[in-house]
Amino acid sequence: MITAAQMRAARALLGIDQRALAEMSGVSLPTIQRMEASEGNVRGVVETLTKVVEALNAAGIELIGDHAASGGGGRGVRFRQPAVPGRDQR
């Protein structure tokens, strides 16, 4: 659904701290801190994850999954796989 890195990047794009995200989403600060400290996909109660994703969406953040096209306009950042030595890079 969302990775810890996506959460941190989304906050950085919005210029907000963890406390602000907690307030926006109605989730406790310790929960946001645990979510962002996890590795890979954030695990937790689905309702809690949904609240965070909905708050980010409402603030203008589009979360893009692996191999998914971005449907929105505007600027953004996307993490791509590192280059593989010896492979044609396009």
C-alpha positions in Angstrom: 0.0 0.0 0.0 2.7 2.5 1.1 6.3 2.3 2.0 8.1 4.1 4.8 10.2 5.8 2.2 7.1 7.1 0.4 5.7 8.5 3.7 9.0 10.3 4.4 9.2 11.6 0.8 5.6 12.7 0.9 6.2 14.7 4.1 9.3 16.3 2.6 7.3 17.3 -0.6 4.7 18.9 1.6 7.3 20.5 4.0 5.6 19.1 7.1 6.9 17.1 10.1 5.6 13.9 11.6 3.4 15.8 14.1 1.6 17.6 11.2 1.0 14.4 9.4 -0.4 12.9 12.5 -2.8 15.8 13.0 -3.8 15.7 9.3 -4.6 12.0 9.3 -6.0 11.7 12.8 -3.3 9.1 13.7 -1.1 9.3 16.8 2.4 10.7 16.5 4.0 7.4 17.9 2.1 5.5 15.2 3.4 7.8 12.4 6.9 7.4 13.9 6.6 3.5 13.9 5.3 3.5 10.4 8.2 5.6 9.1 10.7 3.5 11.0 9.6 0.3 9.3 11.5 -1.2 6.4 9.7 -1.7 3.1 6.0 -1.7 3.1 4.4 -0.1 6.1 2.5 -2.7 8.2 -0.4 -1.9 10.5 -4.1 -1.7 10.8 -5.7 -1.1 7.4 -7.9 1.7 8.8 -4.8 3.5 10.0 -2.9 3.1 6.8 -6.0 4.3 4.9 -6.2 7.5 7.1 -2.6 8.4 6.3 -3.0 7.7 2.6 -6.2 9.7 2.4 -4.6 12.6 4.3 -1.7 12.6 1.8 -4.0 12.5 -1.2 -6.1 15.4 0.2 -2.9 17.4 0.5 -2.0 16.7 -3.1 0.3 13.8 -2.9 0.0 11.0 -5.5 1.5 7.7 -4.3 2.7 5.6 -7.2 3.1 1.9 -6.8 5.7 -0.3 -8.5 5.2 -0.5 -12.3 2.2 1.9 -12.1 1.7 4.9 -14.4 1.2 8.3 -12.8 -2.3 9.6 -13.7 -1.8 13.1 -12.4 -0.2 16.1 -13.8 2.3 18.3 -12.0 5.8 17.7 -10.8 6.9 14.7 -8.8 9.7 12.3 -7.9 9.8 8.6 -8.6 12.3 6.0 -7.3 13.6 3.8 -10.0 15.7 0.6 -9.9 19.4 1.3 -9.9 21.3 1.0 -13.2 22.6 -2.4 -13.9 26.3 -2.3 -15.1 26.6 -3.5 -18.7 22.9 -3.0 -19.6 21.7 -0.4 -22.1 20.2 2.5 -20.1 17.4 4.3 -21.8 
